[in-house]
Amino acid sequence: MDILAISKDKKRLLVVELKKGRASDVVVGQALRYMGYVQEELAEEGQSVQGAIIALEDDPRIRRALAVVPNIAFYRYQIGFRLVKV
């Protein structure tokens, strides 16, 4: 797991998995394993565990896998670069 975040009210734990390029459906299983560990070993009573996958690109396979896993969100990142003459 790349990041484990806790909400300000401490009711939610967020497992974040970062990928530098394209994310495939294999990443969903990886995130679920981490979420299961957090649920069993770290979460306190009343805390929920959610997941987020962040990658440059996705593909149809990961979209299909995530369609049936409502507690994992997918985010695409964008990189911008600008050259400024001084």
C-alpha positions as CSV (number, residue, x, y, z in Angstrom):
1,M,0.0,0.0,0.0
2,D,1.4,3.4,-1.0
3,I,-0.7,5.6,1.4
4,L,-3.0,4.9,4.3
5,A,-5.1,8.0,5.1
6,I,-7.5,8.6,8.0
7,S,-10.4,10.9,7.8
8,K,-10.5,13.9,10.1
9,D,-13.4,12.3,12.0
10,K,-11.5,9.0,12.2
11,K,-14.4,7.1,10.8
12,R,-12.9,6.1,7.5
13,L,-9.5,4.6,6.5
14,L,-8.4,5.1,2.9
15,V,-6.0,2.7,1.2
16,V,-4.3,4.5,-1.8
17,E,-2.5,2.5,-4.5
18,L,-0.4,4.6,-6.9
19,K,0.6,3.5,-10.4
20,K,3.0,5.4,-12.6
21,G,1.4,4.3,-15.9
22,R,-1.6,2.3,-16.9
23,A,-3.5,0.4,-14.2
24,S,-4.8,-3.1,-15.1
25,D,-7.4,-5.2,-13.3
26,V,-4.6,-6.9,-11.3
27,V,-4.4,-3.7,-9.3
28,V,-7.9,-4.2,-8.0
29,G,-6.9,-7.4,-6.3
30,Q,-3.9,-5.8,-4.9
31,A,-5.9,-2.9,-3.4
32,L,-8.5,-5.4,-2.0
33,R,-5.7,-7.4,-0.3
34,Y,-4.4,-4.2,1.3
35,M,-7.9,-3.2,2.3
36,G,-8.5,-6.6,3.9
37,Y,-5.3,-6.3,5.9
38,V,-6.3,-2.8,7.1
39,Q,-9.8,-4.0,8.0
40,E,-8.5,-7.0,10.0
41,E,-5.4,-5.6,11.6
42,L,-5.6,-1.8,11.8
43,A,-9.3,-0.7,11.7
44,E,-11.0,0.0,15.0
45,E,-14.6,-0.8,15.7
46,G,-16.8,1.5,13.7
47,Q,-14.2,2.4,11.1
48,S,-14.8,1.7,7.4
49,V,-12.2,0.9,4.9
50,Q,-12.2,2.4,1.4
51,G,-9.8,2.2,-1.5
52,A,-8.5,4.5,-4.2
53,I,-6.4,3.6,-7.2
54,I,-4.5,6.5,-8.9
55,A,-2.9,6.0,-12.3
56,L,-2.1,7.8,-15.5
57,E,-4.4,5.6,-17.6
58,D,-7.0,2.8,-17.2
59,D,-8.3,0.1,-19.5
60,P,-11.7,-1.6,-20.0
61,R,-10.7,-4.6,-17.8
62,I,-10.1,-2.4,-14.7
63,R,-13.3,-0.5,-15.4
64,R,-15.2,-3.8,-15.4
65,A,-13.6,-5.0,-12.2
66,L,-14.3,-1.7,-10.4
67,A,-17.9,-1.7,-11.6
68,V,-18.7,-4.4,-9.0
69,V,-16.4,-3.0,-6.2
70,P,-18.2,0.1,-4.9
71,N,-15.7,0.9,-2.2
72,I,-12.7,1.5,-4.5
73,A,-12.5,4.7,-6.6
74,F,-10.3,5.2,-9.6
75,Y,-8.6,8.5,-10.4
76,R,-6.5,9.5,-13.3
77,Y,-3.7,11.9,-12.8
78,Q,-2.5,14.4,-15.4
79,I,1.0,15.9,-15.7
80,G,1.5,19.4,-17.1
81,F,4.8,21.0,-18.2
82,R,5.3,24.5,-19.4
83,L,8.6,26.1,-20.6
84,V,8.8,29.8,-19.8
85,K,11.6,32.0,-21.2
86,V,12.9,34.5,-18.7
